[in-house]
Amino acid sequence: MKKTGFVRKNGKRLAALVCALLLVLAGCASLTGCSSAEKLYLFNYGDYIDPQVYDLFEAETGIRVVYDEYAAPEDMYAKFTSGSVTYDLICTSDYMLEKLIGEDRLAPINKDAIATLSNISRRQWDATAAFDPELQYTVPHFWGTLGILYNTKTVTAEEVTSWDVLFDGSHAGNIVMPNSERDAFFVALTKLGYDANTTDPTQLQAASDLLKKQKADVQAYLLDEAARVKVEAENADLAVIYNGEAYLAMENNEDLAFAVPEDGTCIWLDSFAIPVDAPNPAYAEKFLEFLCREEIAAMNFEYIYYSTPNQAVIDGLDEEIAANAAIFPADSIHDKASVLRYLGAEAEALYSQLWKNVKS
């Protein structure tokens, strides 16, 4: 369950909007002419939009969002490219979006039709340019960092200044690693001093060897909530995790803390895109316009607690929330951060094979 400790300076305005739109929806439910067959098919990470947003969108537009979920970008790609389902809108991560753009699987977004894009911060558009250079195909949803969530009763702050703590045996059996090949390899490559986007087979083999050696110390390979809950329930000492999940864990257990190791992190950015064969691209653009509104983006931020790219929301935050480094990393972290890139089919196949060898 998402924590609800979020405070906005203009919270009354948000509450009034939600109540008004829900009343519209309730009214529609009593009228046979109000139920619509219009649908928007969305493919996204699990639990990555406040479910109430779908109701509000349907109340306003008559378009019902049909939501399909996946766990990791590679899972998304396999299903998306299988042709079994056609989507109007997808949300996925930086390097996977770069791959889809390169394969001509995404349509340019008519951004003139989405006035609320002006709410997206300049910094996030600049970050987007790493994988969408002309800013034609994607709209930012959430962003953040990869770091270490840890129990302060068993792990010291000094230990988590480096990724070394995951490999030195000091917390054997109490480590949760990400069940994601790019994130796991990012940690190993950074610990070894290599570029996070390397395609060098020798360097990748060294990272694979390190991860295989570490495997005996790993309690589980998990993502998102599953990883968070392990540490939150004190069933593990530390987990490699995204910052938003770390914030929720710290809200639920005061003995937890989050650190971004000094040897570097990756800045990830999850964004929306419209497939080239989307049946209803106009519905997708309507939904993007809705999501980028200050009040709706604020609802999603409160529900998810990852770093929002919506500057209007940030400007309306309570100072304590805006200053929380677990949600909004310090500017200095950006200086040592990498954005994961799509590395081409040959490198992708090598990563995949090496990851299978680690997990087997």
C-alpha positions as CSV (number, residue, x, y, z in Angstrom):
1,M,0.0,0.0,0.0
2,K,1.3,3.4,-0.9
3,K,2.1,5.8,1.9
4,T,0.0,8.9,2.2
5,G,2.2,11.4,4.0
6,F,2.4,13.8,1.0
7,V,1.8,17.5,1.7
8,R,1.1,20.2,-1.0
9,K,0.8,23.9,-0.5
10,N,-2.3,23.8,-2.7
11,G,-3.8,20.5,-1.4
12,K,-7.3,21.9,-1.1
13,R,-7.4,22.7,-4.8
14,L,-6.4,19.1,-5.6
15,A,-8.9,17.6,-3.2
16,A,-11.7,19.8,-4.7
17,L,-10.8,18.7,-8.2
18,V,-10.8,15.0,-7.3
19,C,-14.2,15.2,-5.5
20,A,-15.8,17.1,-8.4
21,L,-14.6,14.6,-11.0
22,L,-15.6,11.6,-8.9
23,L,-19.1,13.1,-8.6
24,V,-19.2,13.4,-12.4
25,L,-18.2,9.7,-12.6
26,A,-20.8,8.7,-10.0
27,G,-23.5,10.5,-12.0
28,C,-22.4,8.8,-15.2
29,A,-22.7,5.4,-13.5
30,S,-26.4,6.0,-13.1
31,L,-27.0,6.9,-16.7
32,T,-27.0,4.2,-19.4
33,G,-25.8,6.7,-22.0
34,C,-22.7,7.5,-20.0
35,S,-21.0,4.1,-20.4
36,S,-18.7,4.3,-23.4
37,A,-17.1,1.7,-25.5
38,E,-14.1,3.9,-26.2
39,K,-10.9,2.4,-24.8
40,L,-7.3,3.3,-24.5
41,Y,-4.9,0.4,-24.2
42,L,-1.9,1.1,-22.0
43,F,1.1,-1.1,-21.3
44,N,3.1,-0.1,-18.2
45,Y,5.1,-1.2,-15.2
46,G,2.8,-2.6,-12.5
47,D,1.1,-0.2,-10.1
48,Y,2.7,2.9,-11.7
49,I,-0.3,5.2,-11.9
50,D,-2.8,6.0,-9.2
51,P,-5.8,3.9,-10.1
52,Q,-8.1,6.8,-9.3
53,V,-6.6,8.7,-12.3
54,Y,-8.2,6.2,-14.7
55,D,-11.6,6.9,-13.2
56,L,-11.1,10.7,-13.4
57,F,-9.9,10.4,-17.0
58,E,-13.0,8.3,-18.0
59,A,-15.3,10.7,-16.2
60,E,-13.9,13.6,-18.2
61,T,-13.5,12.0,-21.6
62,G,-15.6,8.9,-21.7
63,I,-12.5,6.9,-22.6
64,R,-11.8,3.9,-20.4
65,V,-8.1,2.9,-19.8
66,V,-7.4,-0.8,-20.2
67,Y,-4.2,-1.4,-18.3
68,D,-1.7,-4.2,-19.0
69,E,1.4,-4.7,-16.7
70,Y,4.9,-6.0,-17.0
71,A,7.8,-6.3,-14.5
72,A,11.0,-5.5,-16.5
73,P,11.8,-3.7,-19.8
74,E,12.9,-7.0,-21.4
75,D,9.5,-8.6,-20.6
76,M,7.8,-5.5,-22.1
77,Y,9.7,-5.8,-25.3
78,A,9.0,-9.5,-25.7
79,K,5.2,-9.1,-25.4
80,F,5.1,-5.7,-27.2
81,T,6.9,-7.1,-30.3
82,S,5.0,-10.4,-30.3
83,G,2.0,-8.8,-32.0
84,S,-0.4,-10.5,-29.6
85,V,-1.8,-7.2,-28.3
86,T,-1.8,-3.7,-29.9
87,Y,-1.3,-0.8,-27.5
88,D,-2.2,2.9,-27.8
89,L,0.4,4.0,-25.2
90,I,3.4,2.3,-23.5
91,C,5.6,3.4,-20.6
92,T,9.1,2.0,-20.3
93,S,12.7,2.9,-19.5
94,D,15.3,5.0,-21.2
95,Y,17.5,2.3,-22.9
96,M,14.5,0.3,-24.0
97,L,12.9,3.4,-25.5
98,E,16.1,4.1,-27.4
99,K,15.9,0.6,-28.8
100,L,12.3,1.0,-29.9
101,I,13.0,4.4,-31.5
102,G,15.9,2.8,-33.5
103,E,13.6,0.0,-34.7
104,D,11.0,2.5,-35.9
105,R,8.4,1.1,-33.5
106,L,7.3,4.5,-32.1
107,A,5.3,7.3,-33.7
108,P,6.3,11.0,-33.3
109,I,4.0,12.6,-30.7
110,N,2.0,15.6,-31.7
111,K,3.2,17.7,-28.8
112,D,1.3,20.8,-30.0
113,A,-1.8,18.9,-28.9
114,I,-0.5,18.6,-25.3
115,A,-0.3,22.0,-23.8
116,T,0.5,20.7,-20.3
117,L,4.0,19.5,-21.5
118,S,5.1,23.0,-20.4
119,N,4.9,21.6,-16.9
120,I,7.8,19.2,-17.5
121,S,11.1,20.5,-16.2
122,R,14.0,21.5,-18.5
123,R,16.3,19.2,-16.7
124,Q,14.1,16.2,-17.5
125,W,13.9,17.1,-21.2
126,D,17.7,17.4,-21.2
127,A,17.9,13.9,-19.7
128,T,15.5,12.6,-22.2
129,A,17.7,13.8,-25.1
130,A,20.2,11.0,-24.1
131,F,17.8,8.4,-25.7
132,D,15.4,10.6,-27.7
133,P,17.7,13.2,-29.2
134,E,15.0,15.2,-31.0
135,L,12.5,14.9,-28.2
136,Q,10.0,13.6,-30.7
137,Y,8.8,10.2,-29.3
138,T,8.6,10.3,-25.5
139,V,7.1,12.2,-22.6
140,P,8.7,11.8,-19.1
141,H,6.7,10.0,-16.4
142,F,9.1,9.4,-13.4
143,W,12.8,9.5,-12.8
144,G,15.2,8.7,-10.1
145,T,18.4,7.0,-8.9
146,L,19.6,3.5,-8.0
147,G,21.0,3.1,-4.5
148,I,21.1,1.0,-1.4
149,L,18.3,0.7,1.1
150,Y,19.8,-0.5,4.4
151,N,19.0,-1.2,8.0
152,T,21.0,1.2,10.2
153,K,21.0,-1.4,13.0
154,T,23.1,-3.8,11.0
155,V,24.8,-1.6,8.3
156,T,26.8,1.6,8.9
157,A,26.5,4.7,6.8
158,E,30.2,4.4,6.0
159,E,29.7,0.9,4.5
160,V,27.2,2.1,1.9
161,T,29.4,4.9,0.5
162,S,30.6,2.3,-2.0
163,W,29.0,-0.6,-3.9
164,D,31.8,-2.7,-2.4
165,V,29.5,-3.5,0.6
166,L,27.6,-5.8,-1.7
167,F,30.7,-7.9,-2.6
168,D,33.0,-8.0,0.4
169,G,31.1,-10.7,2.3
170,S,30.2,-8.6,5.3
171,H,26.5,-9.1,4.8
172,A,26.4,-12.6,3.3
173,G,22.9,-14.0,3.0
174,N,21.3,-10.6,3.8
175,I,21.6,-8.9,0.4
176,V,18.8,-8.3,-2.2
177,M,20.0,-7.7,-5.7
178,P,17.9,-6.4,-8.6
179,N,16.3,-9.0,-10.8
180,S,17.2,-6.9,-13.8
181,E,20.2,-7.6,-16.0
182,R,21.1,-4.0,-16.7
183,D,20.7,-2.8,-13.1
184,A,22.7,-5.8,-11.7
185,F,25.4,-5.3,-14.3
186,F,25.4,-1.6,-13.7
187,V,26.3,-2.3,-10.0
188,A,29.1,-4.7,-10.9
189,L,30.6,-2.6,-13.7
190,T,30.6,0.5,-11.5
191,K,32.3,-1.4,-8.7
192,L,35.0,-2.5,-11.2
193,G,35.4,1.0,-12.5
194,Y,34.0,0.4,-15.9
195,D,31.6,2.4,-18.0
196,A,28.0,1.5,-17.2
197,N,27.3,1.3,-21.0
198,T,30.3,-0.7,-21.9
199,T,30.1,-3.3,-24.7
200,D,33.6,-4.6,-24.1
201,P,33.3,-8.4,-23.8
202,T,36.2,-8.6,-21.4
203,Q,34.7,-6.0,-19.1
204,L,31.3,-7.6,-19.2
205,Q,32.8,-11.0,-18.5
206,A,34.6,-9.6,-15.5
207,A,31.3,-8.1,-14.2
208,S,29.6,-11.4,-14.8
209,D,32.3,-13.3,-12.9
210,L,31.9,-10.8,-10.0
211,L,28.1,-11.3,-9.9
212,K,28.5,-15.1,-10.0
213,K,31.0,-14.9,-7.1
214,Q,28.6,-12.7,-5.2
215,K,25.6,-15.0,-5.8
216,A,26.4,-17.1,-2.7
217,D,25.9,-14.0,-0.6
218,V,22.6,-13.0,-2.2
219,Q,19.4,-13.8,-0.4
220,A,17.2,-13.0,-3.4
221,Y,17.0,-11.2,-6.8
222,L,13.9,-8.9,-6.6
223,L,12.5,-5.7,-8.0
224,D,10.5,-2.8,-6.6
225,E,8.0,-3.5,-3.8
226,A,9.3,-7.1,-3.3
227,A,12.8,-5.9,-2.7
228,R,11.6,-3.0,-0.5
229,V,9.5,-5.3,1.8
230,K,12.4,-7.6,2.4
231,V,14.4,-4.8,4.1
232,E,11.4,-3.1,5.5
233,A,10.4,-6.3,7.4
234,E,14.0,-6.7,8.5
235,N,14.4,-10.0,6.6
236,A,17.4,-8.6,4.8
237,D,20.1,-6.0,5.7
238,L,20.3,-4.2,2.4
239,A,18.8,-4.1,-1.1
240,V,19.8,-2.4,-4.4
241,I,16.6,-0.4,-5.0
242,Y,15.1,2.6,-6.7
243,N,14.8,5.8,-4.7
244,G,11.0,5.9,-4.6
245,E,10.7,2.5,-3.1
246,A,13.4,3.4,-0.6
247,Y,11.4,6.4,0.5
248,L,8.3,4.3,1.2
249,A,10.3,1.8,3.2
250,M,11.8,4.5,5.4
251,E,8.3,5.9,6.0
252,N,7.3,2.5,7.3
253,N,10.4,1.6,9.3
254,E,12.4,4.4,11.0
255,D,15.5,2.2,11.2
256,L,16.0,2.3,7.5
257,A,18.1,4.7,5.4
258,F,19.0,5.1,1.7
259,A,22.4,5.9,0.2
260,V,23.6,6.6,-3.3
261,P,27.2,5.2,-3.3
262,E,29.9,7.8,-4.0
263,D,31.4,5.7,-6.8
264,G,28.4,6.5,-9.0
265,T,24.8,5.7,-9.8
266,C,22.5,5.6,-12.8
267,I,19.8,8.2,-13.4
268,W,16.9,6.3,-14.8
269,L,14.0,7.9,-16.7
270,D,10.7,6.2,-17.4
271,S,8.7,7.8,-20.2
272,F,5.5,7.3,-22.3
273,A,5.5,6.6,-26.0
274,I,2.9,5.9,-28.7
275,P,3.5,2.8,-30.8
276,V,3.6,3.4,-34.6
277,D,0.6,1.0,-35.0
278,A,-1.5,2.5,-32.1
279,P,-5.2,2.2,-33.0
280,N,-6.0,5.4,-31.1
281,P,-3.1,7.8,-31.0
282,A,-5.4,10.8,-30.3
283,Y,-6.7,9.0,-27.2
284,A,-3.0,8.5,-26.1
285,E,-2.4,12.3,-26.6
286,K,-5.5,13.1,-24.5
287,F,-4.2,10.9,-21.7
288,L,-0.8,12.4,-21.8
289,E,-2.3,15.9,-21.6
290,F,-4.3,14.7,-18.6
291,L,-1.3,13.1,-16.9
292,C,0.8,16.2,-17.2
293,R,-1.7,18.5,-15.5
294,E,-0.4,19.7,-12.2
295,E,-3.2,18.2,-10.1
296,I,-3.1,14.8,-11.8
297,A,0.7,14.6,-11.7
298,A,0.5,15.5,-8.0
299,M,-1.8,12.5,-7.4
300,N,0.6,10.2,-9.2
301,F,3.5,11.6,-7.2
302,E,1.7,11.0,-3.9
303,Y,0.9,7.4,-5.0
304,I,4.3,6.5,-6.4
305,Y,6.9,8.7,-4.5
306,Y,9.4,8.5,-7.3
307,S,10.9,11.8,-8.5
308,T,8.4,13.7,-10.6
309,P,9.5,15.5,-13.8
310,N,6.6,17.9,-13.3
311,Q,8.0,21.3,-12.3
312,A,4.6,22.6,-11.4
313,V,4.2,19.8,-8.9
314,I,7.6,20.4,-7.4
315,D,7.0,24.1,-7.0
316,G,3.9,23.2,-5.0
317,L,5.5,20.8,-2.6
318,D,6.0,21.2,1.1
319,E,9.6,22.2,1.7
320,E,10.4,19.1,3.7
321,I,9.3,16.8,0.9
322,A,11.1,18.9,-1.8
323,A,14.3,18.7,0.2
324,N,14.2,14.9,0.8
325,A,17.2,13.5,-1.0
326,A,15.7,10.1,-1.3
327,I,13.1,11.5,-3.6
328,F,14.9,14.4,-5.2
329,P,18.7,13.6,-5.4
330,A,21.2,16.4,-4.9
331,D,22.6,18.1,-8.0
332,S,26.0,16.7,-7.1
333,I,24.7,13.2,-7.8
334,H,24.0,14.0,-11.4
335,D,27.6,14.8,-12.0
336,K,28.6,11.1,-11.3
337,A,25.5,9.5,-12.8
338,S,25.1,7.5,-16.0
339,V,22.0,7.1,-18.1
340,L,21.6,3.5,-19.4
341,R,21.7,3.4,-23.2
342,Y,20.6,0.8,-25.7
343,L,23.8,-0.9,-26.8
344,G,22.8,-2.7,-30.0
345,A,21.6,-6.3,-30.7
346,E,25.1,-7.9,-30.3
347,A,25.7,-6.4,-26.9
348,E,22.2,-7.0,-25.8
349,A,22.5,-10.7,-26.6
350,L,25.8,-10.8,-24.7
351,Y,24.3,-9.2,-21.6
352,S,21.4,-11.6,-21.7
353,Q,23.5,-14.7,-22.0
354,L,25.9,-13.5,-19.2
355,W,22.9,-12.7,-16.9
356,K,21.4,-16.2,-17.5
357,N,24.8,-17.6,-16.5
358,V,24.7,-15.6,-13.3
359,K,21.2,-16.7,-12.4
360,S,21.6,-20.4,-13.4
